[in-house]
């Protein structure tokens, strides 16, 4: 799997960065939505 990630990164680094940012944003939204009900 690490070899596949390296291959994808070498072929299109911009797409890899965009996908990584998408994953991070989804995780932030998920964590935020889980903590939001506890704030009120």
PyMOL Python script that loads the backbone (N, CA, C, O; Angstrom):
from pymol import cmd

cmd.read_pdbstr("""\
ATOM      1  N   UNK A   1       0.828  -1.188   0.000  1.00  0.00           N
ATOM      2  CA  UNK A   1       0.000   0.000   0.000  1.00  0.00           C
ATOM      3  C   UNK A   1       0.873   1.253   0.000  1.00  0.00           C
ATOM      4  O   UNK A   1       0.546   2.236  -0.665  1.00  0.00           O
ATOM      5  N   UNK A   2       1.968   1.224   0.732  1.00  0.00           N
ATOM      6  CA  UNK A   2       2.858   2.383   0.751  1.00  0.00           C
ATOM      7  C   UNK A   2       3.416   2.648  -0.644  1.00  0.00           C
ATOM      8  O   UNK A   2       3.588   3.802  -1.039  1.00  0.00           O
ATOM      9  N   UNK A   3       3.694   1.598  -1.376  1.00  0.00           N
ATOM     10  CA  UNK A   3       4.204   1.760  -2.745  1.00  0.00           C
ATOM     11  C   UNK A   3       3.156   2.413  -3.640  1.00  0.00           C
ATOM     12  O   UNK A   3       3.490   3.240  -4.487  1.00  0.00           O
ATOM     13  N   UNK A   4       1.896   2.046  -3.457  1.00  0.00           N
ATOM     14  CA  UNK A   4       0.827   2.653  -4.246  1.00  0.00           C
ATOM     15  C   UNK A   4       0.692   4.140  -3.926  1.00  0.00           C
ATOM     16  O   UNK A   4       0.490   4.952  -4.829  1.00  0.00           O
ATOM     17  N   UNK A   5       0.801   4.498  -2.658  1.00  0.00           N
ATOM     18  CA  UNK A   5       0.712   5.901  -2.272  1.00  0.00           C
ATOM     19  C   UNK A   5       1.867   6.687  -2.875  1.00  0.00           C
ATOM     20  O   UNK A   5       1.672   7.800  -3.363  1.00  0.00           O
ATOM     21  N   UNK A   6       3.066   6.119  -2.846  1.00  0.00           N
ATOM     22  CA  UNK A   6       4.220   6.783  -3.445  1.00  0.00           C
ATOM     23  C   UNK A   6       4.025   6.970  -4.942  1.00  0.00           C
ATOM     24  O   UNK A   6       4.359   8.019  -5.492  1.00  0.00           O
ATOM     25  N   UNK A   7       3.481   5.948  -5.600  1.00  0.00           N
ATOM     26  CA  UNK A   7       3.249   6.035  -7.041  1.00  0.00           C
ATOM     27  C   UNK A   7       2.248   7.139  -7.369  1.00  0.00           C
ATOM     28  O   UNK A   7       2.471   7.928  -8.287  1.00  0.00           O
ATOM     29  N   UNK A   8       1.158   7.196  -6.629  1.00  0.00           N
ATOM     30  CA  UNK A   8       0.146   8.226  -6.857  1.00  0.00           C
ATOM     31  C   UNK A   8       0.733   9.607  -6.598  1.00  0.00           C
ATOM     32  O   UNK A   8       0.477  10.545  -7.353  1.00  0.00           O
ATOM     33  N   UNK A   9       1.521   9.735  -5.528  1.00  0.00           N
ATOM     34  CA  UNK A   9       2.109  11.027  -5.202  1.00  0.00           C
ATOM     35  C   UNK A   9       3.084  11.485  -6.279  1.00  0.00           C
ATOM     36  O   UNK A   9       3.134  12.671  -6.605  1.00  0.00           O
ATOM     37  N   UNK A  10       3.860  10.557  -6.834  1.00  0.00           N
ATOM     38  CA  UNK A  10       4.823  10.937  -7.871  1.00  0.00           C
ATOM     39  C   UNK A  10       4.130  11.312  -9.187  1.00  0.00           C
ATOM     40  O   UNK A  10       4.617  12.165  -9.928  1.00  0.00           O
ATOM     41  N   UNK A  11       2.994  10.671  -9.470  1.00  0.00           N
ATOM     42  CA  UNK A  11       2.302  10.941 -10.730  1.00  0.00           C
ATOM     43  C   UNK A  11       1.510  12.246 -10.682  1.00  0.00           C
ATOM     44  O   UNK A  11       1.483  12.990 -11.662  1.00  0.00           O
ATOM     45  N   UNK A  12       0.873  12.524  -9.559  1.00  0.00           N
ATOM     46  CA  UNK A  12       0.061  13.743  -9.464  1.00  0.00           C
ATOM     47  C   UNK A  12       0.080  14.271  -8.029  1.00  0.00           C
ATOM     48  O   UNK A  12      -0.839  13.999  -7.257  1.00  0.00           O
ATOM     49  N   UNK A  13       1.111  15.015  -7.673  1.00  0.00           N
ATOM     50  CA  UNK A  13       1.206  15.501  -6.293  1.00  0.00           C
ATOM     51  C   UNK A  13       0.105  16.489  -5.907  1.00  0.00           C
ATOM     52  O   UNK A  13      -0.293  16.547  -4.744  1.00  0.00           O
ATOM     53  N   UNK A  14      -0.388  17.266  -6.874  1.00  0.00           N
ATOM     54  CA  UNK A  14      -1.458  18.216  -6.541  1.00  0.00           C
ATOM     55  C   UNK A  14      -2.742  17.500  -6.156  1.00  0.00           C
ATOM     56  O   UNK A  14      -3.424  17.910  -5.217  1.00  0.00           O
ATOM     57  N   UNK A  15      -3.074  16.438  -6.871  1.00  0.00           N
ATOM     58  CA  UNK A  15      -4.282  15.684  -6.549  1.00  0.00           C
ATOM     59  C   UNK A  15      -4.138  15.021  -5.184  1.00  0.00           C
ATOM     60  O   UNK A  15      -5.104  14.943  -4.426  1.00  0.00           O
ATOM     61  N   UNK A  16      -2.947  14.548  -4.873  1.00  0.00           N
ATOM     62  CA  UNK A  16      -2.709  13.911  -3.580  1.00  0.00           C
ATOM     63  C   UNK A  16      -2.898  14.914  -2.448  1.00  0.00           C
ATOM     64  O   UNK A  16      -3.509  14.598  -1.427  1.00  0.00           O
ATOM     65  N   UNK A  17      -2.373  16.120  -2.630  1.00  0.00           N
ATOM     66  CA  UNK A  17      -2.510  17.161  -1.608  1.00  0.00           C
ATOM     67  C   UNK A  17      -3.972  17.560  -1.458  1.00  0.00           C
ATOM     68  O   UNK A  17      -4.447  17.767  -0.341  1.00  0.00           O
ATOM     69  N   UNK A  18      -4.678  17.668  -2.557  1.00  0.00           N
ATOM     70  CA  UNK A  18      -6.096  18.027  -2.503  1.00  0.00           C
ATOM     71  C   UNK A  18      -6.900  16.950  -1.777  1.00  0.00           C
ATOM     72  O   UNK A  18      -7.778  17.266  -0.973  1.00  0.00           O
ATOM     73  N   UNK A  19      -6.606  15.692  -2.055  1.00  0.00           N
ATOM     74  CA  UNK A  19      -7.300  14.603  -1.369  1.00  0.00           C
ATOM     75  C   UNK A  19      -6.973  14.594   0.120  1.00  0.00           C
ATOM     76  O   UNK A  19      -7.856  14.354   0.944  1.00  0.00           O
ATOM     77  N   UNK A  20      -5.721  14.850   0.472  1.00  0.00           N
ATOM     78  CA  UNK A  20      -5.336  14.885   1.877  1.00  0.00           C
ATOM     79  C   UNK A  20      -6.054  16.020   2.611  1.00  0.00           C
ATOM     80  O   UNK A  20      -6.509  15.839   3.741  1.00  0.00           O
ATOM     81  N   UNK A  21      -6.157  17.186   1.973  1.00  0.00           N
ATOM     82  CA  UNK A  21      -6.887  18.295   2.590  1.00  0.00           C
ATOM     83  C   UNK A  21      -8.370  17.969   2.747  1.00  0.00           C
ATOM     84  O   UNK A  21      -8.993  18.359   3.735  1.00  0.00           O
ATOM     85  N   UNK A  22      -8.923  17.267   1.791  1.00  0.00           N
ATOM     86  CA  UNK A  22     -10.323  16.847   1.889  1.00  0.00           C
ATOM     87  C   UNK A  22     -10.556  15.911   3.055  1.00  0.00           C
ATOM     88  O   UNK A  22     -11.549  16.034   3.771  1.00  0.00           O
ATOM     89  N   UNK A  23      -9.645  14.978   3.246  1.00  0.00           N
ATOM     90  CA  UNK A  23      -9.772  14.035   4.363  1.00  0.00           C
ATOM     91  C   UNK A  23      -9.663  14.767   5.693  1.00  0.00           C
ATOM     92  O   UNK A  23     -10.422  14.494   6.622  1.00  0.00           O
ATOM     93  N   UNK A  24      -8.715  15.701   5.781  1.00  0.00           N
ATOM     94  CA  UNK A  24      -8.548  16.463   7.018  1.00  0.00           C
ATOM     95  C   UNK A  24      -9.793  17.299   7.301  1.00  0.00           C
ATOM     96  O   UNK A  24     -10.229  17.386   8.449  1.00  0.00           O
ATOM     97  N   UNK A  25     -10.364  17.909   6.280  1.00  0.00           N
ATOM     98  CA  UNK A  25     -11.556  18.731   6.503  1.00  0.00           C
ATOM     99  C   UNK A  25     -12.746  17.884   6.936  1.00  0.00           C
ATOM    100  O   UNK A  25     -13.538  18.313   7.775  1.00  0.00           O
ATOM    101  N   UNK A  26     -12.879  16.699   6.378  1.00  0.00           N
ATOM    102  CA  UNK A  26     -13.972  15.812   6.794  1.00  0.00           C
ATOM    103  C   UNK A  26     -13.800  15.402   8.256  1.00  0.00           C
ATOM    104  O   UNK A  26     -14.777  15.346   9.003  1.00  0.00           O
ATOM    105  N   UNK A  27     -12.568  15.116   8.667  1.00  0.00           N
ATOM    106  CA  UNK A  27     -12.316  14.736  10.059  1.00  0.00           C
ATOM    107  C   UNK A  27     -12.627  15.901  10.994  1.00  0.00           C
ATOM    108  O   UNK A  27     -13.209  15.701  12.061  1.00  0.00           O
ATOM    109  N   UNK A  28     -12.241  17.122  10.599  1.00  0.00           N
ATOM    110  CA  UNK A  28     -12.527  18.299  11.429  1.00  0.00           C
ATOM    111  C   UNK A  28     -14.031  18.505  11.559  1.00  0.00           C
ATOM    112  O   UNK A  28     -14.521  18.797  12.650  1.00  0.00           O
ATOM    113  N   UNK A  29     -14.760  18.360  10.477  1.00  0.00           N
ATOM    114  CA  UNK A  29     -16.216  18.515  10.519  1.00  0.00           C
ATOM    115  C   UNK A  29     -16.842  17.438  11.399  1.00  0.00           C
ATOM    116  O   UNK A  29     -17.761  17.725  12.166  1.00  0.00           O
ATOM    117  N   UNK A  30     -16.359  16.210  11.299  1.00  0.00           N
ATOM    118  CA  UNK A  30     -16.897  15.117  12.111  1.00  0.00           C
ATOM    119  C   UNK A  30     -16.653  15.364  13.587  1.00  0.00           C
ATOM    120  O   UNK A  30     -17.570  15.239  14.397  1.00  0.00           O
ATOM    121  N   UNK A  31     -15.429  15.713  13.942  1.00  0.00           N
ATOM    122  CA  UNK A  31     -15.113  15.957  15.353  1.00  0.00           C
ATOM    123  C   UNK A  31     -15.900  17.157  15.873  1.00  0.00           C
ATOM    124  O   UNK A  31     -16.414  17.132  16.992  1.00  0.00           O
ATOM    125  N   UNK A  32     -15.993  18.202  15.062  1.00  0.00           N
ATOM    126  CA  UNK A  32     -16.769  19.373  15.473  1.00  0.00           C
ATOM    127  C   UNK A  32     -18.234  19.041  15.683  1.00  0.00           C
ATOM    128  O   UNK A  32     -18.846  19.522  16.637  1.00  0.00           O
ATOM    129  N   UNK A  33     -18.802  18.234  14.816  1.00  0.00           N
ATOM    130  CA  UNK A  33     -20.218  17.883  14.970  1.00  0.00           C
ATOM    131  C   UNK A  33     -20.446  16.970  16.162  1.00  0.00           C
ATOM    132  O   UNK A  33     -21.539  16.962  16.729  1.00  0.00           O
ATOM    133  N   UNK A  34     -19.447  16.207  16.553  1.00  0.00           N
ATOM    134  CA  UNK A  34     -19.592  15.359  17.733  1.00  0.00           C
ATOM    135  C   UNK A  34     -19.501  16.176  19.024  1.00  0.00           C
ATOM    136  O   UNK A  34     -20.165  15.848  20.007  1.00  0.00           O
ATOM    137  N   UNK A  35     -18.696  17.226  19.030  1.00  0.00           N
ATOM    138  CA  UNK A  35     -18.542  18.040  20.226  1.00  0.00           C
ATOM    139  C   UNK A  35     -19.568  19.157  20.333  1.00  0.00           C
ATOM    140  O   UNK A  35     -19.774  19.698  21.420  1.00  0.00           O
ATOM    141  N   UNK A  36     -20.214  19.513  19.235  1.00  0.00           N
ATOM    142  CA  UNK A  36     -21.165  20.626  19.235  1.00  0.00           C
ATOM    143  C   UNK A  36     -22.316  20.428  20.219  1.00  0.00           C
ATOM    144  O   UNK A  36     -22.636  21.368  20.946  1.00  0.00           O
ATOM    145  N   UNK A  37     -22.957  19.258  20.285  1.00  0.00           N
ATOM    146  CA  UNK A  37     -24.071  19.105  21.228  1.00  0.00           C
ATOM    147  C   UNK A  37     -23.647  19.262  22.702  1.00  0.00           C
ATOM    148  O   UNK A  37     -24.462  19.655  23.536  1.00  0.00           O
ATOM    149  N   UNK A  38     -22.390  18.959  23.022  1.00  0.00           N
ATOM    150  CA  UNK A  38     -21.934  19.081  24.399  1.00  0.00           C
ATOM    151  C   UNK A  38     -21.707  20.526  24.820  1.00  0.00           C
ATOM    152  O   UNK A  38     -21.594  20.809  26.012  1.00  0.00           O
ATOM    153  N   UNK A  39     -21.640  21.443  23.862  1.00  0.00           N
ATOM    154  CA  UNK A  39     -21.386  22.840  24.196  1.00  0.00           C
ATOM    155  C   UNK A  39     -22.638  23.571  24.663  1.00  0.00           C
ATOM    156  O   UNK A  39     -22.539  24.608  25.319  1.00  0.00           O
ATOM    157  N   UNK A  40     -23.816  23.041  24.333  1.00  0.00           N
ATOM    158  CA  UNK A  40     -25.058  23.748  24.679  1.00  0.00           C
ATOM    159  C   UNK A  40     -25.785  23.091  25.804  1.00  0.00           C
ATOM    160  O   UNK A  40     -26.846  23.564  26.212  1.00  0.00           O
TER     161      UNK A  40
END
""", "prot")
cmd.dss("prot")
cmd.show_as("cartoon", "prot")
cmd.util.cbc("prot")
cmd.orient("prot")
